[in-house]
Amino acid sequence: MKQKAEANSVILVECCGVLEELCGGSEYRLMFPRMPVTIATVVERLTNECPAARDMLERSACAVGDRIVSREQPLQHGERLVLLPPVSGG
C-alpha cells in the first residue's frame, strides 16, 4: 500500500483492473488537510500521483460501499473509494 502523507484525514482508494497496474498498486492512502473532500478531488490527486493512468482514471466509475456514486459526492475520513475502470469484452 502506497502512502502519500500531507495531513491527518485519510481516504482509502482501491484501484481495480488495469488501474492497479497503471497506478503501481491496488491501494492508496491519500491524506488531505480537511474533510469532507469530493471524489473528484481524490481522483485528481491520484491522477497527479499516477500520470500514466490519467485517461483510465477519467473514464472510471467510482463506488463507495456497494453503490456507484457521482464524483461530486463528499467523502469523510476513513472512507474507501473504489475505482472501476471500463471493461471491454466480446
Biopython code that builds the backbone (N, CA, C, O; Angstrom):
import numpy as np
from Bio.PDB.StructureBuilder import StructureBuilder

atoms = [
    (1, "MET", "N", (0.858, -1.175, 0.000)),
    (1, "MET", "CA", (0.000, 0.000, 0.000)),
    (1, "MET", "C", (0.896, 1.228, 0.000)),
    (1, "MET", "O", (1.765, 1.372, 0.860)),
    (2, "LYS", "N", (0.683, 2.105, -0.962)),
    (2, "LYS", "CA", (1.462, 3.336, -1.025)),
    (2, "LYS", "C", (0.811, 4.377, -0.137)),
    (2, "LYS", "O", (-0.412, 4.418, -0.005)),
    (3, "GLN", "N", (1.629, 5.215, 0.468)),
    (3, "GLN", "CA", (1.107, 6.258, 1.345)),
    (3, "GLN", "C", (1.638, 7.599, 0.903)),
    (3, "GLN", "O", (2.841, 7.774, 0.710)),
    (4, "LYS", "N", (0.734, 8.545, 0.744)),
    (4, "LYS", "CA", (1.088, 9.916, 0.398)),
    (4, "LYS", "C", (0.625, 10.788, 1.555)),
    (4, "LYS", "O", (-0.574, 11.022, 1.707)),
    (5, "ALA", "N", (1.551, 11.270, 2.370)),
    (5, "ALA", "CA", (1.177, 11.966, 3.592)),
    (5, "ALA", "C", (1.215, 13.477, 3.419)),
    (5, "ALA", "O", (2.170, 14.028, 2.873)),
    (6, "GLU", "N", (0.161, 14.143, 3.892)),
    (6, "GLU", "CA", (0.134, 15.603, 3.956)),
    (6, "GLU", "C", (-0.486, 16.073, 5.265)),
    (6, "GLU", "O", (-0.109, 17.117, 5.797)),
    (7, "ALA", "N", (-1.439, 15.302, 5.784)),
    (7, "ALA", "CA", (-2.136, 15.714, 6.995)),
    (7, "ALA", "C", (-2.708, 14.476, 7.669)),
    (7, "ALA", "O", (-2.180, 13.376, 7.512)),
    (8, "ASN", "N", (-3.807, 14.662, 8.433)),
    (8, "ASN", "CA", (-4.329, 13.559, 9.232)),
    (8, "ASN", "C", (-5.580, 12.884, 8.699)),
    (8, "ASN", "O", (-5.922, 11.799, 9.169)),
    (9, "SER", "N", (-6.277, 13.478, 7.738)),
    (9, "SER", "CA", (-7.520, 12.908, 7.242)),
    (9, "SER", "C", (-7.230, 12.012, 6.043)),
    (9, "SER", "O", (-6.663, 12.455, 5.044)),
    (10, "VAL", "N", (-7.628, 10.741, 6.158)),
    (10, "VAL", "CA", (-7.250, 9.729, 5.181)),
    (10, "VAL", "C", (-8.453, 9.266, 4.369)),
    (10, "VAL", "O", (-9.535, 9.037, 4.910)),
    (11, "ILE", "N", (-8.246, 9.134, 3.070)),
    (11, "ILE", "CA", (-9.190, 8.463, 2.184)),
    (11, "ILE", "C", (-8.453, 7.247, 1.622)),
    (11, "ILE", "O", (-7.329, 7.366, 1.136)),
    (12, "LEU", "N", (-9.084, 6.092, 1.692)),
    (12, "LEU", "CA", (-8.517, 4.869, 1.136)),
    (12, "LEU", "C", (-9.033, 4.719, -0.286)),
    (12, "LEU", "O", (-10.235, 4.832, -0.527)),
    (13, "VAL", "N", (-8.141, 4.466, -1.222)),
    (13, "VAL", "CA", (-8.509, 4.319, -2.629)),
    (13, "VAL", "C", (-8.091, 2.934, -3.085)),
    (13, "VAL", "O", (-6.932, 2.544, -2.943)),
    (14, "GLU", "N", (-9.049, 2.191, -3.639)),
    (14, "GLU", "CA", (-8.779, 0.863, -4.181)),
    (14, "GLU", "C", (-8.839, 0.948, -5.701)),
    (14, "GLU", "O", (-9.851, 1.366, -6.265)),
    (15, "CYS", "N", (-7.766, 0.555, -6.354)),
    (15, "CYS", "CA", (-7.676, 0.578, -7.814)),
    (15, "CYS", "C", (-7.908, -0.837, -8.337)),
    (15, "CYS", "O", (-7.194, -1.767, -7.962)),
    (16, "CYS", "N", (-8.905, -0.998, -9.199)),
    (16, "CYS", "CA", (-9.249, -2.312, -9.734)),
    (16, "CYS", "C", (-8.777, -2.449, -11.178)),
    (16, "CYS", "O", (-8.523, -1.461, -11.867)),
    (17, "GLY", "N", (-8.667, -3.696, -11.613)),
    (17, "GLY", "CA", (-8.347, -3.992, -13.005)),
    (17, "GLY", "C", (-7.045, -3.366, -13.451)),
    (17, "GLY", "O", (-6.046, -3.396, -12.733)),
    (18, "VAL", "N", (-7.066, -2.797, -14.648)),
    (18, "VAL", "CA", (-5.874, -2.203, -15.251)),
    (18, "VAL", "C", (-5.337, -1.031, -14.431)),
    (18, "VAL", "O", (-4.155, -0.701, -14.528)),
    (19, "LEU", "N", (-6.189, -0.402, -13.629)),
    (19, "LEU", "CA", (-5.720, 0.715, -12.799)),
    (19, "LEU", "C", (-4.665, 0.259, -11.795)),
    (19, "LEU", "O", (-3.771, 1.029, -11.446)),
    (20, "GLU", "N", (-4.760, -0.976, -11.331)),
    (20, "GLU", "CA", (-3.763, -1.485, -10.386)),
    (20, "GLU", "C", (-2.368, -1.436, -11.021)),
    (20, "GLU", "O", (-1.398, -1.035, -10.377)),
    (21, "GLU", "N", (-2.281, -1.843, -12.270)),
    (21, "GLU", "CA", (-1.001, -1.814, -12.974)),
    (21, "GLU", "C", (-0.562, -0.386, -13.276)),
    (21, "GLU", "O", (0.596, -0.029, -13.062)),
    (22, "LEU", "N", (-1.490, 0.431, -13.775)),
    (22, "LEU", "CA", (-1.147, 1.809, -14.153)),
    (22, "LEU", "C", (-0.750, 2.665, -12.959)),
    (22, "LEU", "O", (0.087, 3.559, -13.080)),
    (23, "CYS", "N", (-1.358, 2.387, -11.796)),
    (23, "CYS", "CA", (-1.075, 3.179, -10.592)),
    (23, "CYS", "C", (0.016, 2.555, -9.724)),
    (23, "CYS", "O", (0.427, 3.142, -8.722)),
    (24, "GLY", "N", (0.479, 1.381, -10.102)),
    (24, "GLY", "CA", (1.573, 0.758, -9.360)),
    (24, "GLY", "C", (1.155, 0.118, -8.053)),
    (24, "GLY", "O", (1.991, -0.080, -7.172)),
    (25, "GLY", "N", (-0.114, -0.209, -7.907)),
    (25, "GLY", "CA", (-0.586, -0.878, -6.700)),
    (25, "GLY", "C", (-2.094, -0.884, -6.639)),
    (25, "GLY", "O", (-2.761, -0.151, -7.369)),
    (26, "SER", "N", (-2.628, -1.715, -5.765)),
    (26, "SER", "CA", (-4.084, -1.840, -5.675)),
    (26, "SER", "C", (-4.703, -0.886, -4.663)),
    (26, "SER", "O", (-5.903, -0.618, -4.724)),
    (27, "GLU", "N", (-3.903, -0.370, -3.735)),
    (27, "GLU", "CA", (-4.463, 0.517, -2.710)),
    (27, "GLU", "C", (-3.561, 1.716, -2.466)),
    (27, "GLU", "O", (-2.334, 1.631, -2.516)),
    (28, "TYR", "N", (-4.216, 2.825, -2.203)),
    (28, "TYR", "CA", (-3.530, 4.064, -1.818)),
    (28, "TYR", "C", (-4.196, 4.606, -0.564)),
    (28, "TYR", "O", (-5.401, 4.455, -0.363)),
    (29, "ARG", "N", (-3.402, 5.227, 0.256)),
    (29, "ARG", "CA", (-3.906, 6.009, 1.396)),
    (29, "ARG", "C", (-3.542, 7.451, 1.078)),
    (29, "ARG", "O", (-2.378, 7.843, 1.154)),
    (30, "LEU", "N", (-4.543, 8.224, 0.726)),
    (30, "LEU", "CA", (-4.300, 9.628, 0.406)),
    (30, "LEU", "C", (-4.748, 10.490, 1.572)),
    (30, "LEU", "O", (-5.847, 10.313, 2.098)),
    (31, "MET", "N", (-3.905, 11.415, 1.970)),
    (31, "MET", "CA", (-4.210, 12.275, 3.107)),
    (31, "MET", "C", (-4.539, 13.675, 2.621)),
    (31, "MET", "O", (-3.934, 14.193, 1.682)),
    (32, "PHE", "N", (-5.514, 14.269, 3.290)),
    (32, "PHE", "CA", (-5.999, 15.602, 2.944)),
    (32, "PHE", "C", (-6.070, 16.455, 4.208)),
    (32, "PHE", "O", (-6.312, 15.930, 5.295)),
    (33, "PRO", "N", (-5.862, 17.767, 4.075)),
    (33, "PRO", "CA", (-5.874, 18.643, 5.243)),
    (33, "PRO", "C", (-7.256, 18.867, 5.827)),
    (33, "PRO", "O", (-7.379, 19.182, 7.011)),
    (34, "ARG", "N", (-8.312, 18.712, 5.014)),
    (34, "ARG", "CA", (-9.670, 18.975, 5.506)),
    (34, "ARG", "C", (-10.637, 17.941, 4.950)),
    (34, "ARG", "O", (-10.431, 17.394, 3.867)),
    (35, "MET", "N", (-11.678, 17.688, 5.699)),
    (35, "MET", "CA", (-12.777, 16.826, 5.262)),
    (35, "MET", "C", (-14.058, 17.633, 5.383)),
    (35, "MET", "O", (-14.111, 18.534, 6.219)),
    (36, "PRO", "N", (-15.072, 17.369, 4.613)),
    (36, "PRO", "CA", (-15.087, 16.339, 3.584)),
    (36, "PRO", "C", (-14.315, 16.787, 2.349)),
    (36, "PRO", "O", (-14.009, 17.967, 2.178)),
    (37, "VAL", "N", (-14.009, 15.818, 1.498)),
    (37, "VAL", "CA", (-13.344, 16.054, 0.221)),
    (37, "VAL", "C", (-14.157, 15.313, -0.844)),
    (37, "VAL", "O", (-14.632, 14.203, -0.601)),
    (38, "THR", "N", (-14.316, 15.922, -2.017)),
    (38, "THR", "CA", (-15.114, 15.260, -3.048)),
    (38, "THR", "C", (-14.322, 14.145, -3.720)),
    (38, "THR", "O", (-13.091, 14.133, -3.709)),
    (39, "ILE", "N", (-15.056, 13.220, -4.299)),
    (39, "ILE", "CA", (-14.429, 12.152, -5.061)),
    (39, "ILE", "C", (-13.609, 12.742, -6.202)),
    (39, "ILE", "O", (-12.523, 12.246, -6.500)),
    (40, "ALA", "N", (-14.113, 13.789, -6.842)),
    (40, "ALA", "CA", (-13.374, 14.435, -7.930)),
    (40, "ALA", "C", (-11.999, 14.905, -7.459)),
    (40, "ALA", "O", (-11.014, 14.765, -8.185)),
    (41, "THR", "N", (-11.926, 15.454, -6.264)),
    (41, "THR", "CA", (-10.645, 15.912, -5.705)),
    (41, "THR", "C", (-9.708, 14.737, -5.458)),
    (41, "THR", "O", (-8.507, 14.833, -5.712)),
    (42, "VAL", "N", (-10.252, 13.634, -4.967)),
    (42, "VAL", "CA", (-9.441, 12.436, -4.717)),
    (42, "VAL", "C", (-8.895, 11.890, -6.035)),
    (42, "VAL", "O", (-7.716, 11.549, -6.130)),
    (43, "VAL", "N", (-9.752, 11.809, -7.049)),
    (43, "VAL", "CA", (-9.317, 11.296, -8.352)),
    (43, "VAL", "C", (-8.269, 12.229, -8.973)),
    (43, "VAL", "O", (-7.301, 11.763, -9.574)),
    (44, "GLU", "N", (-8.460, 13.522, -8.830)),
    (44, "GLU", "CA", (-7.475, 14.481, -9.337)),
    (44, "GLU", "C", (-6.118, 14.272, -8.668)),
    (44, "GLU", "O", (-5.082, 14.293, -9.333)),
    (45, "ARG", "N", (-6.129, 14.072, -7.366)),
    (45, "ARG", "CA", (-4.877, 13.837, -6.627)),
    (45, "ARG", "C", (-4.201, 12.560, -7.115)),
    (45, "ARG", "O", (-2.989, 12.536, -7.333)),
    (46, "LEU", "N", (-4.993, 11.492, -7.286)),
    (46, "LEU", "CA", (-4.421, 10.238, -7.750)),
    (46, "LEU", "C", (-3.879, 10.391, -9.179)),
    (46, "LEU", "O", (-2.855, 9.797, -9.517)),
    (47, "THR", "N", (-4.545, 11.168, -9.999)),
    (47, "THR", "CA", (-4.078, 11.443, -11.360)),
    (47, "THR", "C", (-2.723, 12.146, -11.321)),
    (47, "THR", "O", (-1.845, 11.849, -12.132)),
    (48, "ASN", "N", (-2.553, 13.065, -10.395)),
    (48, "ASN", "CA", (-1.262, 13.751, -10.248)),
    (48, "ASN", "C", (-0.171, 12.793, -9.786)),
    (48, "ASN", "O", (0.987, 12.929, -10.182)),
    (49, "GLU", "N", (-0.537, 11.824, -8.948)),
    (49, "GLU", "CA", (0.426, 10.840, -8.448)),
    (49, "GLU", "C", (0.747, 9.779, -9.495)),
    (49, "GLU", "O", (1.843, 9.219, -9.496)),
    (50, "CYS", "N", (-0.205, 9.499, -10.389)),
    (50, "CYS", "CA", (-0.078, 8.424, -11.377)),
    (50, "CYS", "C", (-0.449, 8.950, -12.763)),
    (50, "CYS", "O", (-1.487, 8.568, -13.302)),
    (51, "PRO", "N", (0.372, 9.811, -13.345)),
    (51, "PRO", "CA", (0.007, 10.419, -14.624)),
    (51, "PRO", "C", (-0.225, 9.409, -15.745)),
    (51, "PRO", "O", (-0.985, 9.701, -16.669)),
    (52, "ALA", "N", (0.392, 8.247, -15.700)),
    (52, "ALA", "CA", (0.178, 7.228, -16.738)),
    (52, "ALA", "C", (-1.255, 6.714, -16.738)),
    (52, "ALA", "O", (-1.716, 6.164, -17.739)),
    (53, "ALA", "N", (-1.957, 6.886, -15.635)),
    (53, "ALA", "CA", (-3.327, 6.383, -15.506)),
    (53, "ALA", "C", (-4.373, 7.450, -15.826)),
    (53, "ALA", "O", (-5.569, 7.183, -15.705)),
    (54, "ARG", "N", (-3.962, 8.633, -16.227)),
    (54, "ARG", "CA", (-4.879, 9.769, -16.423)),
    (54, "ARG", "C", (-6.103, 9.397, -17.262)),
    (54, "ARG", "O", (-7.231, 9.589, -16.809)),
    (55, "ASP", "N", (-5.908, 8.878, -18.456)),
    (55, "ASP", "CA", (-7.043, 8.573, -19.339)),
    (55, "ASP", "C", (-7.993, 7.563, -18.702)),
    (55, "ASP", "O", (-9.211, 7.731, -18.758)),
    (56, "MET", "N", (-7.443, 6.528, -18.105)),
    (56, "MET", "CA", (-8.283, 5.488, -17.499)),
    (56, "MET", "C", (-9.008, 6.024, -16.260)),
    (56, "MET", "O", (-10.166, 5.676, -16.029)),
    (57, "LEU", "N", (-8.350, 6.857, -15.472)),
    (57, "LEU", "CA", (-8.996, 7.428, -14.287)),
    (57, "LEU", "C", (-10.163, 8.329, -14.685)),
    (57, "LEU", "O", (-11.194, 8.350, -14.013)),
    (58, "GLU", "N", (-10.000, 9.066, -15.772)),
    (58, "GLU", "CA", (-11.075, 9.952, -16.232)),
    (58, "GLU", "C", (-12.318, 9.169, -16.637)),
    (58, "GLU", "O", (-13.434, 9.678, -16.527)),
    (59, "ARG", "N", (-12.137, 7.935, -17.105)),
    (59, "ARG", "CA", (-13.256, 7.124, -17.581)),
    (59, "ARG", "C", (-13.765, 6.116, -16.564)),
    (59, "ARG", "O", (-14.738, 5.413, -16.836)),
    (60, "SER", "N", (-13.141, 6.026, -15.412)),
    (60, "SER", "CA", (-13.503, 5.014, -14.418)),
    (60, "SER", "C", (-14.745, 5.396, -13.624)),
    (60, "SER", "O", (-14.990, 6.567, -13.333)),
    (61, "ALA", "N", (-15.519, 4.371, -13.283)),
    (61, "ALA", "CA", (-16.649, 4.555, -12.372)),
    (61, "ALA", "C", (-16.116, 4.595, -10.954)),
    (61, "ALA", "O", (-15.052, 4.051, -10.658)),
    (62, "CYS", "N", (-16.873, 5.249, -10.081)),
    (62, "CYS", "CA", (-16.484, 5.386, -8.676)),
    (62, "CYS", "C", (-17.545, 4.718, -7.803)),
    (62, "CYS", "O", (-18.744, 4.888, -8.023)),
    (63, "ALA", "N", (-17.086, 3.961, -6.816)),
    (63, "ALA", "CA", (-18.017, 3.283, -5.917)),
    (63, "ALA", "C", (-17.599, 3.521, -4.473)),
    (63, "ALA", "O", (-16.414, 3.578, -4.144)),
    (64, "VAL", "N", (-18.608, 3.656, -3.629)),
    (64, "VAL", "CA", (-18.413, 3.726, -2.181)),
    (64, "VAL", "C", (-19.375, 2.693, -1.605)),
    (64, "VAL", "O", (-20.580, 2.746, -1.852)),
    (65, "GLY", "N", (-18.832, 1.759, -0.837)),
    (65, "GLY", "CA", (-19.670, 0.656, -0.377)),
    (65, "GLY", "C", (-20.078, -0.167, -1.587)),
    (65, "GLY", "O", (-19.231, -0.552, -2.393)),
    (66, "ASP", "N", (-21.362, -0.436, -1.718)),
    (66, "ASP", "CA", (-21.834, -1.223, -2.859)),
    (66, "ASP", "C", (-22.589, -0.362, -3.875)),
    (66, "ASP", "O", (-23.397, -0.876, -4.648)),
    (67, "ARG", "N", (-22.321, 0.958, -3.871)),
    (67, "ARG", "CA", (-23.036, 1.880, -4.767)),
    (67, "ARG", "C", (-22.077, 2.608, -5.701)),
    (67, "ARG", "O", (-21.010, 3.059, -5.286)),
    (68, "ILE", "N", (-22.468, 2.715, -6.959)),
    (68, "ILE", "CA", (-21.766, 3.592, -7.903)),
    (68, "ILE", "C", (-22.225, 5.007, -7.573)),
    (68, "ILE", "O", (-23.421, 5.264, -7.436)),
    (69, "VAL", "N", (-21.268, 5.923, -7.447)),
    (69, "VAL", "CA", (-21.599, 7.270, -6.996)),
    (69, "VAL", "C", (-21.008, 8.325, -7.929)),
    (69, "VAL", "O", (-20.102, 8.051, -8.716)),
    (70, "SER", "N", (-21.544, 9.529, -7.816)),
    (70, "SER", "CA", (-21.092, 10.687, -8.577)),
    (70, "SER", "C", (-19.765, 11.191, -8.020)),
    (70, "SER", "O", (-19.469, 11.015, -6.838)),
    (71, "ARG", "N", (-18.985, 11.808, -8.867)),
    (71, "ARG", "CA", (-17.710, 12.391, -8.422)),
    (71, "ARG", "C", (-17.902, 13.624, -7.557)),
    (71, "ARG", "O", (-16.950, 14.097, -6.937)),
    (72, "GLU", "N", (-19.106, 14.149, -7.505)),
    (72, "GLU", "CA", (-19.389, 15.296, -6.637)),
    (72, "GLU", "C", (-19.652, 14.865, -5.194)),
    (72, "GLU", "O", (-19.719, 15.709, -4.300)),
    (73, "GLN", "N", (-19.799, 13.576, -4.964)),
    (73, "GLN", "CA", (-20.106, 13.091, -3.610)),
    (73, "GLN", "C", (-18.942, 13.362, -2.670)),
    (73, "GLN", "O", (-17.790, 13.101, -3.017)),
    (74, "PRO", "N", (-19.236, 13.885, -1.477)),
    (74, "PRO", "CA", (-18.177, 14.103, -0.488)),
    (74, "PRO", "C", (-17.817, 12.806, 0.235)),
    (74, "PRO", "O", (-18.657, 11.927, 0.431)),
    (75, "LEU", "N", (-16.563, 12.715, 0.618)),
    (75, "LEU", "CA", (-16.072, 11.589, 1.403)),
    (75, "LEU", "C", (-15.566, 12.105, 2.744)),
    (75, "LEU", "O", (-15.095, 13.237, 2.857)),
    (76, "GLN", "N", (-15.672, 11.262, 3.739)),
    (76, "GLN", "CA", (-15.194, 11.594, 5.082)),
    (76, "GLN", "C", (-13.965, 10.754, 5.419)),
    (76, "GLN", "O", (-13.679, 9.761, 4.750)),
    (77, "HIS", "N", (-13.255, 11.152, 6.441)),
    (77, "HIS", "CA", (-12.063, 10.450, 6.910)),
    (77, "HIS", "C", (-12.331, 8.947, 7.040)),
    (77, "HIS", "O", (-13.314, 8.527, 7.650)),
    (78, "GLY", "N", (-11.440, 8.153, 6.456)),
    (78, "GLY", "CA", (-11.509, 6.705, 6.591)),
    (78, "GLY", "C", (-12.376, 5.999, 5.566)),
    (78, "GLY", "O", (-12.387, 4.769, 5.517)),
    (79, "GLU", "N", (-13.108, 6.748, 4.741)),
    (79, "GLU", "CA", (-13.945, 6.085, 3.741)),
    (79, "GLU", "C", (-13.088, 5.481, 2.645)),
    (79, "GLU", "O", (-11.981, 5.944, 2.370)),
    (80, "ARG", "N", (-13.625, 4.427, 2.018)),
    (80, "ARG", "CA", (-12.933, 3.727, 0.938)),
    (80, "ARG", "C", (-13.623, 4.040, -0.382)),
    (80, "ARG", "O", (-14.830, 3.848, -0.528)),
    (81, "LEU", "N", (-12.847, 4.522, -1.332)),
    (81, "LEU", "CA", (-13.302, 4.790, -2.689)),
    (81, "LEU", "C", (-12.742, 3.695, -3.588)),
    (81, "LEU", "O", (-11.538, 3.437, -3.592)),
    (82, "VAL", "N", (-13.619, 3.057, -4.344)),
    (82, "VAL", "CA", (-13.195, 2.019, -5.277)),
    (82, "VAL", "C", (-13.310, 2.588, -6.690)),
    (82, "VAL", "O", (-14.355, 3.113, -7.074)),
    (83, "LEU", "N", (-12.233, 2.479, -7.453)),
    (83, "LEU", "CA", (-12.207, 2.966, -8.829)),
    (83, "LEU", "C", (-12.296, 1.778, -9.771)),
    (83, "LEU", "O", (-11.457, 0.878, -9.737)),
    (84, "LEU", "N", (-13.333, 1.786, -10.623)),
    (84, "LEU", "CA", (-13.636, 0.678, -11.509)),
    (84, "LEU", "C", (-13.436, 1.122, -12.956)),
    (84, "LEU", "O", (-14.251, 1.875, -13.490)),
    (85, "PRO", "N", (-12.363, 0.662, -13.595)),
    (85, "PRO", "CA", (-12.111, 1.064, -14.974)),
    (85, "PRO", "C", (-13.146, 0.430, -15.909)),
    (85, "PRO", "O", (-13.752, -0.589, -15.577)),
    (86, "PRO", "N", (-13.341, 1.044, -17.083)),
    (86, "PRO", "CA", (-14.253, 0.445, -18.045)),
    (86, "PRO", "C", (-13.719, -0.920, -18.485)),
    (86, "PRO", "O", (-12.510, -1.150, -18.515)),
    (87, "VAL", "N", (-14.639, -1.809, -18.821)),
    (87, "VAL", "CA", (-14.251, -3.152, -19.251)),
    (87, "VAL", "C", (-14.742, -3.350, -20.679)),
    (87, "VAL", "O", (-15.788, -2.829, -21.067)),
    (88, "SER", "N", (-13.995, -4.087, -21.433)),
    (88, "SER", "CA", (-14.457, -4.434, -22.774)),
    (88, "SER", "C", (-14.389, -5.945, -22.915)),
    (88, "SER", "O", (-13.585, -6.614, -22.266)),
    (89, "GLY", "N", (-15.219, -6.444, -23.743)),
    (89, "GLY", "CA", (-15.226, -7.891, -23.930)),
    (89, "GLY", "C", (-16.055, -8.266, -25.130)),
    (89, "GLY", "O", (-16.584, -7.409, -25.838)),
    (90, "GLY", "N", (-16.157, -9.539, -25.346)),
    (90, "GLY", "CA", (-16.857, -9.996, -26.531)),
    (90, "GLY", "C", (-18.051, -10.770, -26.259)),
    (90, "GLY", "O", (-18.726, -11.211, -27.189)),
]
sb = StructureBuilder()
sb.init_structure("model")
sb.init_model(0)
sb.init_chain("A")
sb.init_seg("    ")
for serial, (resi, resn, name, xyz) in enumerate(atoms, 1):
    if name == "N":
        sb.init_residue(resn, " ", resi, " ")
    sb.init_atom(name, np.array(xyz, "f"), 0.0, 1.0, " ", f" {name:<3s}", serial, name[0])
structure = sb.get_structure()
